[in-house]
């Protein structure tokens, strides 16, 4: 599982020019689910995101989590994060999990974040989405999880 986390002042996702998910300050999570990923991987991502201290404290140090700031998370599934570009010029997406396998894991991530008392908005799985964001910092973190462990 590959997750790209961006600290944002605001973010939203549109489908057919209609806003389907929107947050103010918080995190935008782009999540790619790979073949073989499971609930342990989703739980590891949730633990990492809930505890990730990338927001400024009163001393302007990155020391606060999204939950500590009262921020929200926008979760967007993105199979293209699993692109294999080693050969040729056209990426291969064969590493990405099928929708029947990926959707339950995206849902588990959203549930887990809500259990951390974080407000969660989402995109629409499999839809052609436009994501708009204002990256704050910019701060962008990549979290790769394999077999329930951050690698």
PyMOL commands that set and color helices and strands:
alter all, ss='L'
color gray80, all
select helices_A, chain A and resi 39-51+66-69+79-82+99-115
alter helices_A, ss='H'
color red, helices_A
select strands_A, chain A and resi 2-15+18-23+26-32+55-56+62-64+72-77+119-122+129-146+149-150
alter strands_A, ss='S'
color yellow, strands_A
deselect
rebuild
show_as cartoon
